[in-house]
Amino acid sequence: MLLSMDDDDLTRKRGPDPGAAGLLARESLDSYSLDELDTRIELLQAEIDRIKAHRDKSSAHMQAAEALFRPKPS
């Protein structure tokens, strides 16, 4: 079967893999109750906090490594 240009464009991925965050962003929220939405917000905020803490730890580690291996001024 030959695919038209439009069909071919639809089957190709665009950009990097969106991962779990991309899947969450495309999920319909229509079936959730207000309580479920509040719970989801709390869980997502906790995940954001966890990611930020990991990012900060990684940044500090990278800065320490750069300082250790940076050429000393003469």
C-alpha positions, 0 to 999 in steps of 0.5 A: 500500500502506498502512503500519501505524503500526509499519511507518511508525515503522521507516522514519523516521530517529530523531535525527541521522544516526549517520554512520560511528560509528553504522554501526560500532556496529551492525556484527556482530563475530561474523565477526572473528578475535581478530587482526582484533579487535585490529587494529580496536581499534588502528585505532579508538584511533588514530581516537579520538586523531585526533578528540581532537587535532582537538577540542582544536585547534578548542577552542583556536581558538575560545578565541582568537577569543573572547578577540580579540572579547570586549569589553574591560572599562572 
